[in-house]
Amino acid sequence: MIAHLKGRLDSTGIDHAVIDVGGVGYLIGASARTLSAIGPVGEAAMLHTEMLVSEDSIRLVGFASADERDWFRLLTGVQGVGSRVALAILSALEPADLMRAIASGDKAMVARANGVGPKLAQRIVMELKDKVGGIVLAPGSGGVAAPVGAGADAVSALLNLGFRPAEASAAVAAAEEELGAAASLDALVRLALRKAAK
């Protein structure tokens, strides 16, 4: 199995990149997020990869981070989610946002991806909630997991009010810092709304 490729970015398309490794061009499917992160054509590039083997083909899918690759594996483990749908979800949501959406049961956020209807979004949230262990990423933690609690519920409340994920997380993190870990959901949401309005 090929775990990653390092080489020169030869070209990109709507849903793929070609990386030249020692004179061999590897065609790699990728999300829009990965394609925008790998840099300009002609420069050095490195992608984490997943090899997909079926009866009639062998394909490589590439990711800018190992985190994104791990989410791809989780998503494709859900019934009805193939590689194309998983890449559409990863194009629409960063791994941290996807983690928050699943931990808080926010199927509407998952359904933002092309090709994901309400029923499939519900299935993804239900099946993956146990696998991610009911954790969300603490805002500004750089990927460190924190228990779901009033903070996660407050982020979900702000998302439902129309805030972008980054805005909601930042506002709730600021409110939690000011109020402390024992703050109630009501207090967190009120203060987070004031912080977000500044």
Protein Blocks (a to p, Z undefined) as FASTA:
>chain_A
ZZbdcdddfbdcfkbccddeehiacdddddfklmmmnopehiacdddddddddfkbccdd
ddfbfklmmmmmmmmmpghiafklmmmmmmmpcfklmmmmmmnopaklmmmpghiafklm
mmmmmmmmmmnoopacdehklopacdddfklmmmmmmmmnopafklmmmmmmmmmmmnop
kbcfklmmmmmmmmmmZZ
